[in-house]
Amino acid sequence: MKNLKITALLAVLAFSPFYANVFPAEGTPVVAKIADGVKWKSESIDVGNIPQGKPKLIRFEFTNTSSKPIVIENVAPSCGCTTADYTKTPILPGKKGFVEASYNAAAAGAFMKTVNVTTSESKTPKTLSFKGIVVS
């Protein structure tokens, strides 16, 4: 009987709201602060039909909405058929920057590619994507 009481007491404590206030929520959540530093004009672009054998340049633009300069630290295309260029200088608050992807449209058919961008504002890469159809 004593074991039953102890077990019941432990079960009540385990499911009680005691742990609900371990991490107090104050102000803006961290996720929102990270998302606010860079405002992308578009994170996904549909380029439509593009001719086979001609590289296609896709430009992603963004605005620095933070209060400090932002530096693009890394740009990583998803495959060898895509090369990337980007703003190399610090982007001041309120100013615009860009990431460009050049897709080598060698094979006919539908495609979807991504470019991961890491900035000084967030160490978690932002995934930008573009898609379309290569026609011969």
C-alpha positions as CSV (number, residue, x, y, z in Angstrom):
1,M,0.0,0.0,0.0
2,K,2.9,2.3,0.8
3,N,4.5,1.7,-2.6
4,L,1.2,2.5,-4.3
5,K,1.0,5.9,-2.5
6,I,4.6,6.7,-3.4
7,T,4.0,5.7,-7.0
8,A,0.8,7.8,-7.2
9,L,2.6,10.8,-5.7
10,L,5.5,10.5,-8.2
11,A,3.0,10.3,-11.1
12,V,1.2,13.4,-9.9
13,L,4.5,15.3,-9.6
14,A,5.7,14.1,-13.0
15,F,2.6,15.4,-14.8
16,S,2.1,18.6,-12.8
17,P,2.6,22.1,-14.2
18,F,5.6,22.5,-11.9
19,Y,7.9,22.5,-14.9
20,A,5.9,24.9,-17.0
21,N,7.8,28.0,-15.9
22,V,11.3,26.7,-16.1
23,F,12.1,29.0,-19.0
24,P,10.3,32.3,-18.7
25,A,9.2,33.8,-22.0
26,E,10.1,37.5,-22.2
27,G,9.7,39.8,-25.1
28,T,10.2,38.6,-28.7
29,P,11.0,34.9,-29.2
30,V,14.5,34.1,-30.4
31,V,13.2,32.7,-33.6
32,A,11.5,35.9,-34.5
33,K,14.7,37.9,-33.8
34,I,16.7,35.7,-36.1
35,A,14.1,35.9,-38.9
36,D,13.9,39.7,-38.7
37,G,17.6,40.3,-39.5
38,V,17.3,39.6,-43.2
39,K,14.2,40.2,-45.2
40,W,14.3,38.3,-48.5
41,K,12.4,39.7,-51.5
42,S,11.6,36.1,-52.5
43,E,12.9,32.8,-51.0
44,S,11.6,30.8,-54.0
45,I,11.6,31.7,-57.7
46,D,9.9,30.0,-60.6
47,V,11.9,30.7,-63.7
48,G,9.4,29.0,-66.0
49,N,10.7,27.6,-69.3
50,I,14.4,28.1,-70.1
51,P,16.3,27.0,-73.2
52,Q,18.6,24.0,-72.9
53,G,22.3,24.7,-73.2
54,K,22.1,28.3,-71.9
55,P,23.0,29.0,-68.2
56,K,20.2,30.8,-66.4
57,L,21.0,33.5,-63.8
58,I,18.6,33.7,-60.8
59,R,18.9,36.7,-58.4
60,F,17.7,36.6,-54.8
61,E,17.7,40.1,-53.2
62,F,17.4,40.9,-49.5
63,T,17.3,43.9,-47.2
64,N,19.2,44.1,-43.9
65,T,16.5,44.9,-41.3
66,S,18.7,44.6,-38.3
67,S,20.5,47.4,-36.5
68,K,24.0,46.2,-37.4
69,P,25.9,45.3,-40.6
70,I,25.4,41.8,-42.0
71,V,28.0,39.7,-43.8
72,I,27.2,36.8,-46.0
73,E,29.6,34.1,-44.7
74,N,28.8,31.2,-47.0
75,V,26.8,30.3,-50.0
76,A,26.4,26.7,-51.0
77,P,24.6,25.5,-54.1
78,S,22.9,22.1,-53.9
79,C,24.8,20.6,-56.9
80,G,27.7,21.1,-59.3
81,C,25.3,22.3,-62.0
82,T,24.8,25.6,-60.1
83,T,27.4,28.3,-59.2
84,A,26.8,31.2,-56.9
85,D,27.8,34.8,-56.4
86,Y,26.9,37.2,-53.6
87,T,27.5,40.5,-52.0
88,K,31.0,40.3,-50.6
89,T,31.0,43.6,-48.6
90,P,29.1,44.1,-45.3
91,I,25.4,45.1,-45.9
92,L,24.6,48.1,-43.7
93,P,21.3,48.4,-41.9
94,G,18.5,49.3,-44.3
95,K,20.7,48.5,-47.4
96,K,20.2,45.7,-49.9
97,G,22.3,42.7,-50.9
98,F,22.0,39.8,-53.3
99,V,22.7,36.1,-53.9
100,E,22.9,35.0,-57.5
101,A,22.7,31.4,-58.7
102,S,23.7,30.5,-62.2
103,Y,22.1,27.2,-63.3
104,N,23.6,25.2,-66.2
105,A,20.6,24.1,-68.1
106,A,22.2,21.0,-69.7
107,A,19.5,18.4,-69.4
108,A,15.9,18.8,-70.6
109,G,13.1,18.5,-68.1
110,A,11.8,19.9,-64.9
111,F,14.3,20.9,-62.2
112,M,14.3,22.3,-58.6
113,K,17.6,23.5,-57.1
114,T,18.5,25.1,-53.8
115,V,21.2,27.4,-52.4
116,N,22.0,27.6,-48.7
117,V,23.0,31.0,-47.4
118,T,24.7,31.6,-44.0
119,T,25.0,35.1,-42.7
120,S,26.6,36.7,-39.7
121,E,23.1,37.3,-38.4
122,S,22.2,33.6,-38.1
123,K,24.4,30.6,-38.2
124,T,21.5,28.5,-39.4
125,P,21.6,28.5,-43.2
126,K,18.6,30.0,-45.1
127,T,17.5,27.8,-48.0
128,L,16.6,29.6,-51.2
129,S,15.1,27.6,-54.0
130,F,14.4,28.0,-57.7
131,K,12.6,25.8,-60.2
132,G,11.6,25.6,-63.8
133,I,11.6,23.5,-67.0
134,V,14.5,23.2,-69.4
135,V,13.2,22.9,-72.9
136,S,15.2,21.7,-75.9
